[in-house]
Amino acid sequence: MSESQPDPEAVAPEQRLFDMARDGDADTLMAQVEAGVPVDLTDDAGNTLLLLAAYHGHADIVQRLVDAGADPNRLNDRGQGALAGAIFKAEELVVSVLLGAGADPDIGTPSARATAAMFGRESLLT
C-alpha cells in the first residue's frame, strides 16, 4: 500500500459513513443511521451526510436522510448548504427533494438563489 493511500481498514468508521453518502451507498448508510449514527453527523469541515449526498446527486439518500430528521438548512463551516451545492451541480431531482423538505434558498454563502443566478439555473428553484 502506498503512503498516499491509507489502508481501507485503518480509515476511521466515521469517514466510511461520509464515503457512503458521496458514493450513493444508501442502504448501508441508512442502516447505520437507524443503528444510532447521528443523522446530522459532520466531518471535519462541517459537511453533513445530507450535504455530501446532495452534492453528489444522490436524491434517494437525501430523501431518506430528510425522512430520518436531517436538517436541510444546515450549513458547513464555509457557510455552504446542500441546496446551493445541488444547484451548482445541476442536480434537479436533489433540488426538488430539498425544496420539498423546506430548504431555504436564501441562506448560506453563496445562497442557493445566488448560485442559481450565477450559473443561469434559476429554473431549478421554481
Secondary structure, DSSP 8 states (H G I E B T S, - for coil): --TTS--GGGS-HHHHHHHHHHHT-HHHHHHHHHTT--TT-B-TT--BHHHHHHHTT-HHHHHHHHHTT--TT---TTS--HHHHHHHTT-HHHHHHHHHTT--TT-BTTBHHHHHHHTT-GGGG-
